[in-house]
Amino acid sequence: MTGRRTGQVLLTLGGMIAWAVQFTVVYGATSTLCGRGWADATLLGIGVVPFAILAATLVTLAAAAILLIVSLREERQQRNQPASATDSFLSQAGMLINGLSLIAILWNGVPAFILPACA
């Protein structure tokens, strides 16, 4: 793969990577903090478990949103210039995957604030 194609593939899959990171941090932090008995600790007036989940969710939402914006810009540029079928596919797949990743990240993050941390 050329350097350009590698960048396109990473842009296309970036939202899924961000979601995987968020998923890992949310469940890793929750199980570690609850298992060690630190669930009642607070950080900046918020429980450490909700704080870790909030931080992971906000960072990965921002990353997926930036990737979606870049995918949209790339698609717009391709409308003005002739593009190969592969470039067009990767651009459209990137928009879809990054958009759906935003939903998946929210889907993971929101219940953490509704349900008790270590139930």
C-alpha positions as CSV (number, residue, x, y, z in Angstrom):
1,M,0.0,0.0,0.0
2,T,1.2,3.5,-0.7
3,G,1.5,6.1,1.9
4,R,-1.6,7.9,0.6
5,R,-3.7,4.7,0.5
6,T,-2.6,3.9,4.1
7,G,-3.8,7.3,5.2
8,Q,-7.1,6.8,3.5
9,V,-7.6,3.4,5.1
10,L,-6.7,4.9,8.6
11,L,-9.1,7.7,7.9
12,T,-11.8,5.3,7.0
13,L,-11.3,3.1,10.0
14,G,-10.4,5.8,12.5
15,G,-13.8,6.1,14.0
16,M,-13.9,2.4,14.7
17,I,-10.5,2.7,16.3
18,A,-11.7,5.6,18.5
19,W,-14.7,3.6,19.5
20,A,-12.5,0.6,20.4
21,V,-10.3,2.8,22.5
22,Q,-13.3,4.3,24.3
23,F,-14.8,0.8,24.8
24,T,-11.6,-0.4,26.3
25,V,-11.0,2.6,28.6
26,V,-14.7,2.6,29.8
27,Y,-14.8,-1.1,30.7
28,G,-11.2,-1.3,31.8
29,A,-11.4,1.7,34.1
30,T,-14.8,0.6,35.5
31,S,-13.6,-2.9,36.3
32,T,-10.3,-1.8,37.7
33,L,-11.7,1.0,39.9
34,C,-14.6,-1.1,41.1
35,G,-12.4,-4.2,41.7
36,R,-10.0,-2.1,43.7
37,G,-12.8,-0.5,45.8
38,W,-12.0,3.0,44.5
39,A,-15.5,3.6,43.1
40,D,-16.4,6.0,45.9
41,A,-13.4,8.3,45.3
42,T,-14.0,11.6,43.6
43,L,-12.0,13.7,41.2
44,L,-13.0,17.3,40.6
45,G,-16.2,16.7,42.5
46,I,-17.2,13.8,40.3
47,G,-16.8,10.1,41.0
48,V,-13.7,8.6,39.5
49,V,-15.7,6.1,37.4
50,P,-18.0,8.6,35.8
51,F,-15.0,11.0,35.4
52,A,-13.0,8.3,33.5
53,I,-16.0,7.4,31.3
54,L,-16.8,11.1,30.6
55,A,-13.1,11.8,29.7
56,A,-12.9,8.8,27.4
57,T,-16.2,9.6,25.8
58,L,-15.4,13.2,25.1
59,V,-11.9,12.6,23.8
60,T,-13.1,9.8,21.4
61,L,-16.2,11.8,20.3
62,A,-13.9,14.6,19.4
63,A,-11.6,12.3,17.5
64,A,-14.4,10.6,15.6
65,A,-16.0,14.0,14.8
66,I,-12.7,15.4,13.4
67,L,-12.3,12.2,11.3
68,L,-15.9,12.7,10.0
69,I,-15.2,16.3,9.1
70,V,-12.0,15.2,7.3
71,S,-14.0,12.5,5.4
72,L,-16.6,15.0,4.4
73,R,-14.0,17.4,3.1
74,E,-12.3,14.6,1.2
75,E,-15.6,13.7,-0.4
76,R,-16.3,17.3,-1.4
77,Q,-12.8,17.5,-3.0
78,Q,-13.5,14.4,-5.0
79,R,-16.6,15.8,-6.5
80,N,-14.5,18.6,-8.1
81,Q,-11.8,16.3,-9.3
82,P,-12.0,12.9,-11.0
83,A,-11.3,10.1,-8.5
84,S,-10.8,6.4,-8.8
85,A,-13.4,4.0,-7.7
86,T,-11.3,3.0,-4.7
87,D,-10.8,6.6,-3.6
88,S,-14.5,7.2,-3.9
89,F,-15.4,4.1,-2.0
90,L,-12.9,4.8,0.9
91,S,-14.2,8.3,1.2
92,Q,-17.9,7.3,1.3
93,A,-17.1,4.4,3.7
94,G,-15.1,6.8,5.9
95,M,-18.1,9.1,6.2
96,L,-20.4,6.2,7.1
97,I,-18.1,4.5,9.5
98,N,-17.1,7.7,11.3
99,G,-20.7,8.8,11.6
100,L,-21.8,5.5,13.0
101,S,-18.8,5.5,15.3
102,L,-20.1,8.7,16.9
103,I,-23.4,6.9,17.6
104,A,-21.6,3.9,19.0
105,I,-19.4,6.1,21.3
106,L,-22.5,7.8,22.6
107,W,-24.3,4.5,23.0
108,N,-21.4,3.3,25.2
109,G,-21.0,6.5,27.2
110,V,-24.5,7.5,28.1
111,P,-25.6,4.4,30.1
112,A,-22.6,4.8,32.3
113,F,-24.2,8.0,33.7
114,I,-27.7,6.4,34.1
115,L,-26.7,3.2,35.8
116,P,-24.7,2.8,39.1
117,A,-21.0,2.5,38.5
118,C,-20.3,-0.8,40.3
119,A,-23.7,-2.5,40.3
